[in-house]
Amino acid sequence: MWRSWPAGRIYTTWKRSWAFDGRPGRALPVPLLCRYMVPAMPARAALTRMSSWIQLSVTVRNDLVERVGEQLEAAGALAVTLQDAAAELLVEPEPGAAPLWQQVQVVALFDADCDSAAIIRGLHAQPALAGVPVQVGQLADCDWSGTWRDSFRPTRFGQRLWVCPVDAPAPDGAGVVLRLDPGNAFGTGTHATTAMCLEWLDAHPPLRGAVIDYGCGSGILAIAAVLLGAAQAYAVDIDPQALQATRANARLNGVEAALDIRLPADLPPQPLDLVMANILANPLQRLAGELVVRLRPGGSIIMTGIIAGQEGAVMAAYADCIDFAPPLRRAEWIFLSGTKHSSGAACKAGR
């Protein structure tokens, strides 16, 4: 069965992921779209001694993925990743679900001195995989974390807010500077959904307010809110790794005192001035009651992670409680902002 590799860390973005071996500047390259699987490693030295890897790639139906992955792991794969083989968009999995595309490209990395012919023979020995095409290539080593760092540059959102890598100089005249470690790639502002949230925050700074970032990832929205004047921010996520990344980025920005990092179940029942949720449409609908009850009458809510065409259903879930501004769109993503009814009466969101 699949196992996570406990000696390393996986940092995932919308388009890329790297499995780090724990040493600065070293990483096992694991490019993928949306999902990864990394087998348990018998020795970390396997990652640190290689100057290149052999990469095997095979495309199969989703019901064969686990069989292929286990065969590759048994043959000594250092990492196995899954990629969409047919440009099929998967969004909105149910909690605990791990859906796969109909056609999946399984990519495995091996030591450079592996016997690729023997590995292919082992795959073809299984009746369901007999004759399946296998692509073999060599992947040269480089500073994979640096590759990601090169793509993350100081970026302005709105008029004042800049997001910068931790070791990059801020542009001259930059107003409010938010520093992030590019390794903690849960959100850097490069995705349209995060960018729209940051631009809204820059235009509507939550001065002396109390806010919540629900599904905080890297903590970028909560940290931005504090830097723009919020007195207190809750950063909430169900993923402990996201909470760890948020703590690290809070330290980088000197906002630990104003940032309260928690699991959702640990939130106090305090009504807040601003609710931010950059997640997905189905969770936004399911969480409508939870999010609205966190918002004081007259408070603001911003939501995104919504694919164009889904905004009507999301807005309907909040219609009894929230007066929405016209939706904004960037590429295929929708951004919603609104205000809770000032009386708070007859609010039945999500019921």
Secondary structure, 3 states (H helix, E strand, C coil): CCCCCCCCEEEECCCCEEEECCCCCCEEECCCCCEEECCCCCCCHHHHCCCEEEEEEEEEEHHHHHHHHHHHHHCCCCEEEEEECCCCCCCCCCCCCCCCCCEEEEEEEEECCCCHHHHHHHHHCCHHHCCCCEEEEEEECCCHHHHHHHHCCCEEECCCEEEEECCCCCCCCCCEEEEECCCCCCCCCCCHHHHHHHHHHHHCCCCCCEEEEECCCCCHHHHHHHHCCCCEEEEECCCHHHHHHHHHHHHHHCCHHHEEEECHHHCCCCCEEEEEEECCHHHHHHCHHHHHHCEEEEEEEEEEEEECCCHHHHHHHHCCCEEECCCEEECCEEEEEEEECCCCCCCCCCC
